[in-house]
């Protein structure tokens, strides 16, 4: 039992302890509830941010792979085009040499028909020291070279257009990836 002189102090201490416990429990419930709610929110937000960062990394990697594949495809198209140009230039040189050597002759298929319409004119005879006269309708070397160059230029333009179309198709294919 408590002596009478200490009773008011004991009651005061008990009331103070009780008030202190009420304040502590209130503070704990308020901070624990808010902390738990904040922790749950932070956990959800962090998980969403991690998923978003992983998705961004995945998309960046896919974009880099697509760009690399497109770059390699365009480089292959360019190499193929350059090779075609070298082959075309070699063919042009061979054709010019063949025209100059006389092994390649171009003829105008309409020349005999034109001659028949105009009238039969006598072919001039080959001069002394010259080679035999040209066959009817045969083009001169200069005309043959001009026509060959014109045809090869057209082929070059067609090759260039085809290469451009392949690059555009590859570029569009990249946009669909």
Secondary structure, 3 states (H helix, E strand, C coil): CCCHHHHHHHHHHHHHHHHHHHHHHHHHHHHHHHHHHHHHHHHHHHHHHHHHHHHHHHHHHHHHHHHHHHHHHHHHHHHHHHHHHHHHHHHHHHHHHHHHHCCCCCECCCHHHHHHHHCCCCCCCCCCCCCCCCCCCECCHHHHHHHHHHHHHHHHHHHHHHHHHHHHHHHHHHHHC
